[in-house]
């Protein structure tokens, strides 16, 4: 495994670049990608970019809906897993700051091989972590977050 890191809160799902280039949603998406890069910079060992095929695992934990027809279920306004995966993959293919290199070596299909299982870190010292398939899950009591695992693809 190359790295595992947790991003507190939600990630703005990937948007389609068209007329939305200068909207509020685009601004929020770019800020969310910057936030992802900040957490990745602390977790991914240098040198960057990673020049080997990798798989990225993304587990999104959301709080259940408190009222309405979907009470206790996943919120409908949070986007889907593919949007979150796309946002994380986009963020990792750009540099964390000016003058730095990107984390991954571009969006070349030779380097990005798709999703993998996610390593969920332990809640506290002494506990053991566990593995989950990439996907969207209800919050397990630790708050809304996105857990990202990057591992080499064999």
Secondary structure, DSSP 8 states (H G I E B T S, - for coil): --EEEEEES--------SGGGGSHHHHHHHHHHHHHHHHHHHHS-SSSSB-S-EEEEEEEEE----SSTTTTS--TTS--HHHHHHHHHHHHTSBSSTTS-BSBSTT-TTTB-----EEE--SSTT---EEE-SEEEE--SS-SEEEEEEEE--
